[in-house]
Amino acid sequence: MGKGKPSGINAGRKLKKHRRAERWNDERYNKGHLGTWLKAKPFAGASHAKGIVLEEIGIEAKQRNSAIRKCVGVQLIKNGKKIAAFVPRDGCLNFIEENDEVLVARVRA
């Protein structure tokens, strides 16, 4: 009496409720369902985001490449996070000034 799982005709609801509560003790389930991976990324799952240009930055490339990548520091409007955005093409940095509103696209390398 009182041992093990509940049994009987009406025990299904209690078993389901208990399983749902105990699922959060599983580390893999918890990591996948909390949604913290969205909070950590600046775009939060979106493909584009609007932001305001803070400064112009020159980011040096990795070894065996002496280039300086033309980038701008952008603060996103939706969450206030600061990111470095690459400016494509030759001479396009001349058209971007501080406090300009820009649309940043997420690129996966």
N, C-alpha and C positions, 0 to 999 in steps of 0.2 A: 504494500500500500504506500503510495506516494513516491514510488521509485521510477526513475526513467522518464520517458516522454509521456505527455498526456495521450490517452487513448480513448476512443469512444466515437460516437456518431458526430458530436458537435466539437471535436477537438481541433478541427482544421484551422479555424480562425486563430486560435492561440498559437499553434505551430507556425503559421505564416507570420504572425506578429513577432514571435520570438526570433525567427530566422532573419527577419528584416533588421531587427535591433542588433543581432550578433554579427551581421555582415560587416559592420563598421569596425570590428576588431581585426578583420583581415587586412593586412598591410597593403596588398596589391589592390584590393577593392577600394580602400580608403584613398589611396593615391590617385586612382583613376577617376573617382567620382566627386572629389572635393571641389574641383574647378580651379585649383591654385595655379595650374599651368597656364590658364588664361590670364590670371592676374599678374603673373610674372613677366609676360611679354608685353611690350609697349603698345602693339596694335590690338591686343585683346581679341584675336581671332578675325579681325577685319582685314580686307585686302588693301585698303587705302585709308589715309588719315590726313586731316588738315592740321597745319601747324604754322607757327610764326618763327621766322628766321632770327636767330640770336647773334650769330657770328659766322665768319668765313674761316674754314679750317683747312689746313693742308696735312693730310694723313700720309705718312710714308708707307710704301709697299714693303712686303716681306723680303727676306734675303734674296740675293741674286737678281734684284730688280730695283733700280735706283729712282723710280718714278715717285712723284708726289701727287697723290690723288686729291683732286679738288672736291672738297666737301663743305657742307654748311651745317652748323649746329641748329637744330630745330626743336622747339618745344611744342609738343602736341597739345591741341586745344581740348580734346576730349578727356584727357587724364593728367595733363601737366608734366608728363615724362619727357626728358630731354634725350634726343637721339642725334646721331651724326648721319646725314643723308648725302649720298653721292650725287654730284651734278654731272650729267652726261654731256658728251660732245665737247669740241674744242671751242673755248671762248664763251660758253654759256654762263659762266660765273659772273661775267660782266653785266648780265641782265638782272641779277639777283642782288638786292640790297637788304640791309638790316630792317627788321620790322615788316617785311613783306609776308603776305600769307601765301603759303605754298601747299600743294597737294603731294603727299609722299606715298609712293607705291611700295609695297612690301615685295622684295625680290628674294627668292630662295636660290642660293648658289649650289 
